[in-house]
Amino acid sequence: MKHPFTDTILAVLRRRFADAAEDLLEKSPLLQYLNIKTRSANRGSKARGAFANHYALYVLVEDYIAKGYLGAKRGQYQKYEGARFTDLFRRQRELPFGSKLQNHALNSRLNDEFAKYFPASDLRPILRDQAEQRYWVNEGLLIVQAGAGRERREVNIAEAVIEIIDKYVEAKRSAFEQFIEACKKIAALSSEDPKGAVAFVESQLQPNVDARVFEIVSFAILKAYYGEQSIFWGWSADELQQDFLMLYKTGRTNANDGGIDFVMKPLGRFFQD
């Protein structure tokens, strides 16, 4: 599978492993998984920038590197007592966009999704002792045989995994920060330059806009549109009252809310973007 962010992945691999980059991507299930999971970096507005599985892998690989298993303790990872869940979970929430993450990715979702994409493989990214709440990254997925024949060599992709995820997060954060900056400008444009304001809103509904941006802008448009409309309602003809239509968000942007994004009062109408 090739998509725009694949070029970024290959650039990271070329810088670290030179001509072995394409071979590593072809041979490594973990790199292929990251290639799948980074599609939304450059995709359309309906592509979700999910980080849970990325960060479950990230914190374990980060722990692997920090504990010296790429250096002085190389080859001794099987003796490691494992990272504590509380430390991994806290670290996840320190990462960009990670403050609301739950424990599901560390406990099962990363492994389950990986198995879905690679059903023929017996390897899973996370190993854990449920009773002791200790976790390990599967080193068998980090060590890859690159090249063939006399050029065959063993490489460890741990640092490349960290860099690829960092690049993905950077791409997602950059897109959202650009939107925030543009929003600051639109406050001044709206009264002085109505056409400029309209052009800005239209630009936020393009296919390459982050999903959260799409939700925010679509909510603003619908709220403004319906906010000028009212209805008369009541229990009897003598008790009618006039209310303007009000639109509300049902939860935080990008929440797992089953697809229901906005609700309108007093009609009780639901909207899905």
ChimeraX attribute file (.defattr): number of C-alpha atoms within 10 A of each C-alpha:
attribute: neighborCount
match mode: 1-to-1
recipient: residues
	/A:1	7
	/A:2	9
	/A:3	15
	/A:4	13
	/A:5	21
	/A:6	20
	/A:7	12
	/A:8	15
	/A:9	25
	/A:10	21
	/A:11	16
	/A:12	19
	/A:13	24
	/A:14	15
	/A:15	11
	/A:16	14
	/A:17	18
	/A:18	12
	/A:19	13
	/A:20	20
	/A:21	19
	/A:22	17
	/A:23	16
	/A:24	23
	/A:25	21
	/A:26	12
	/A:27	14
	/A:28	17
	/A:29	21
	/A:30	23
	/A:31	22
	/A:32	18
	/A:33	16
	/A:34	21
	/A:35	21
	/A:36	16
	/A:37	17
	/A:38	26
	/A:39	20
	/A:40	23
	/A:41	24
	/A:42	19
	/A:43	19
	/A:44	17
	/A:45	20
	/A:46	17
	/A:47	17
	/A:48	16
	/A:49	22
	/A:50	17
	/A:51	21
	/A:52	22
	/A:53	20
	/A:54	23
	/A:55	28
	/A:56	25
	/A:57	25
	/A:58	25
	/A:59	22
	/A:60	25
	/A:61	23
	/A:62	18
	/A:63	18
	/A:64	22
	/A:65	17
	/A:66	11
	/A:67	16
	/A:68	13
	/A:69	17
	/A:70	17
	/A:71	10
	/A:72	9
	/A:73	13
	/A:74	11
	/A:75	11
	/A:76	11
	/A:77	18
	/A:78	10
	/A:79	8
	/A:80	13
	/A:81	12
	/A:82	20
	/A:83	19
	/A:84	15
	/A:85	18
	/A:86	12
	/A:87	11
	/A:88	22
	/A:89	18
	/A:90	14
	/A:91	18
	/A:92	27
	/A:93	16
	/A:94	13
	/A:95	15
	/A:96	14
	/A:97	17
	/A:98	17
	/A:99	12
	/A:100	10
	/A:101	20
	/A:102	13
	/A:103	15
	/A:104	12
	/A:105	20
	/A:106	25
	/A:107	18
	/A:108	12
	/A:109	15
	/A:110	21
	/A:111	18
	/A:112	15
	/A:113	15
	/A:114	19
	/A:115	16
	/A:116	11
	/A:117	13
	/A:118	16
	/A:119	11
	/A:120	8
	/A:121	11
	/A:122	7
	/A:123	18
	/A:124	20
	/A:125	23
	/A:126	20
	/A:127	17
	/A:128	18
	/A:129	12
	/A:130	10
	/A:131	6
	/A:132	11
	/A:133	13
	/A:134	16
	/A:135	22
	/A:136	22
	/A:137	25
	/A:138	20
	/A:139	22
	/A:140	12
	/A:141	18
	/A:142	20
	/A:143	14
	/A:144	20
	/A:145	15
	/A:146	23
	/A:147	17
	/A:148	9
	/A:149	7
	/A:150	6
	/A:151	8
	/A:152	11
	/A:153	12
	/A:154	10
	/A:155	14
	/A:156	16
	/A:157	23
	/A:158	21
	/A:159	16
	/A:160	18
	/A:161	23
	/A:162	19
	/A:163	16
	/A:164	25
	/A:165	20
	/A:166	15
	/A:167	18
	/A:168	24
	/A:169	20
	/A:170	14
	/A:171	16
	/A:172	20
	/A:173	17
	/A:174	12
	/A:175	16
	/A:176	17
	/A:177	11
	/A:178	10
	/A:179	16
	/A:180	13
	/A:181	10
	/A:182	13
	/A:183	15
	/A:184	10
	/A:185	13
	/A:186	19
	/A:187	11
	/A:188	11
	/A:189	16
	/A:190	14
	/A:191	11
	/A:192	11
	/A:193	12
	/A:194	12
	/A:195	12
	/A:196	14
	/A:197	19
	/A:198	13
	/A:199	11
	/A:200	17
	/A:201	18
	/A:202	11
	/A:203	12
	/A:204	20
	/A:205	18
	/A:206	12
	/A:207	15
	/A:208	18
	/A:209	20
	/A:210	26
	/A:211	22
	/A:212	19
	/A:213	20
	/A:214	22
	/A:215	21
	/A:216	13
	/A:217	15
	/A:218	16
	/A:219	19
	/A:220	13
	/A:221	12
	/A:222	15
	/A:223	18
	/A:224	13
	/A:225	12
	/A:226	14
	/A:227	13
	/A:228	10
	/A:229	11
	/A:230	13
	/A:231	12
	/A:232	11
	/A:233	14
	/A:234	10
	/A:235	8
	/A:236	7
	/A:237	9
	/A:238	7
	/A:239	9
	/A:240	12
	/A:241	11
	/A:242	10
	/A:243	13
	/A:244	14
	/A:245	19
	/A:246	19
	/A:247	24
	/A:248	13
	/A:249	16
	/A:250	15
	/A:251	12
	/A:252	10
	/A:253	15
	/A:254	15
	/A:255	13
	/A:256	10
	/A:257	11
	/A:258	7
	/A:259	11
	/A:260	15
	/A:261	21
	/A:262	21
	/A:263	17
	/A:264	18
	/A:265	13
	/A:266	14
	/A:267	12
	/A:268	12
	/A:269	10
	/A:270	14
	/A:271	16
	/A:272	10
	/A:273	12
